[in-house]
Amino acid sequence: MTIQERSGGAVLVDQLAINGVRRVFLVPGESYLAALDALHDHADSIESVVCRQEGGAAFMAEAHGKLTGEVGVCFVTRGPGACNAAIGVHTAMQDSTPMILLIGQVGRAMRHREAFQEIDVERLFGWTAKWAVEVNDARRLPEIMARAFRIAAGGRPGPVAIALPEDMLSEMVAVADAPPAPILAPFPDPALVAEAGRLIAAAKRPLMIVGGGGWSEAAAADIRRFATAWNLPTACSFRRQDIVANDLPVYAGELGTAVDKRLIARVREADLILAVGTRLSEISTQGYELVDIPVPRVPLIHVHADLAELGRVYQPALAINAGPGEFAAAAAALPAPGTAWDGWAQAVRGDYVAGTVPTPCPGPLDMNAVMARLAEVLPAETVMVNDAGNFSGWLQRFWCYRRFRSQLGPCNGAMGYAVPAAVAAAIECAGERPVVAFVGDGGFMMTGQELATAIRHGAAPLILVIDNASFGTIRMHQERHYPGRVVATDLINPDFTLLAAAYGAFGETVSRTADFAPALDRALAATASGQPALLCLKLSIEVISTRTTLAAVRGG
């Protein structure tokens, strides 16, 4: 069979199509014109989402991967474009999200001369990606792209960065396509699963912590069945609250930045911890304080898809190298014992329920009332997106996640995530599921221009801008650690309502509690008609978090 000659760009985009890519996020650049031309040929099957800044494009690709389980794909140009996109690669790495960043590069004959916008992709992304590589022969594109998809989605998911020299993409080659890359995940040893069951059954105060990437709808359903059958109290790691439905009696809360002190105490009281999918990272362990290093004080059963993660920080009593779905299916098949910890499970759940009772929110706008109204009018399938900042505590603490893949948030704490992620989610959901984003005034000003992307592509998220005219999280830490020495955290903001209108979105400012419900109704009516909406919620800086005020922080 004769293989027709194609440009390297055509070979590249053909591999995307073969691997089921439906959408790519990009900022165009002259360094990958041949790939752009190939996308024109695939316009009926691969949507090109044109973004306004490479950081926003990378955030969108990461959010797409997190929401769908597919590999998110982002195209950017060399040098400045790659540097702007680095924030999305770091997010995908720490969040264990499958993603491929495709980067235009200077021509091969110009490499290592510091040519215009030249950058060494392998060095730049060598630590923040699972694999970083430069392709210097277009005939190797099928091989390398197949490997990239396998690495990005297999084991512990994560990002791959690929540099594509401009002349390599334009050269004509005759090469066969590679078949779709198989996605591999390790299966647990049945003997180890049985041993895990024995260890849990022998405990008196067991606790399961679930998190990490690589979960599927089936995996989440299996881990819920296992937890429910065993009446096993289950906490979610930072920003992984949608793995276990929050209204289940076994749900214990989130080990994140808005964590309840009662849950921290329960982790300390547990006499066995089963960690599934989670790395037990700094945030989820309160600065590595909740689980002793290197040998935990109580038996730790650690289940993880990455063999290198097992024993890297903690030496578990039982290590199981398995994908979360593979382990969850095996665990769900274990016969449930007659548990001796029903009282413990009831107490842990009681702590979570008590933690959802809000403390007073001073000032004319009550965020507790805002959350209550959202709970009344938004359906369970709503995709809730949060940025980084103290304001995210209202979403993390008070929203009840009941559906898998309904939470998007940066586990690496990247500001500016929410608006691009909400746009990507709204494009994917296409009006079938509401998309609501929480973002601070600081975070919105980093990537809010992606509202233009929403307008262009017919996406209609609702953006809630929590405007306290401050980098609030840093202000809180200043007040706590350097009282009376506030510096560099006050902000002067634009009129967000007028800014939304300038983009073509619905915009309204809310300063009083009584005004929120009617404003929300108007905003949701706009999104239902296909128009993005923004509500600017004016919040006093005194309301520094869901659990305290600045006055209380100053008072110690």
Beta strands, then each sheet from edge to edge (+ up, - down):
strand 1: 6-7
strand 2: 23-26
strand 3: 47-50
strand 4: 72-76
strand 5: 99-105
strand 6: 131-134
strand 7: 159-165
strand 8: 172-173
strand 9: 206-210
strand 10: 234-237
strand 11: 251-255
strand 12: 272-276
strand 13: 300-304
strand 14: 318-321
strand 15: 383-386
strand 16: 407-408
strand 17: 435-440
strand 18: 462-467
strand 19: 506-510
strand 20: 533-538
sheet 1: 1+ 8-
sheet 2: 3+ 2+ 4+ 5+ 7+ 6+
sheet 3: 11+ 10+ 9+ 12+ 13+ 14+
sheet 4: 16+ 15+ 17+ 18+ 20+ 19+
end
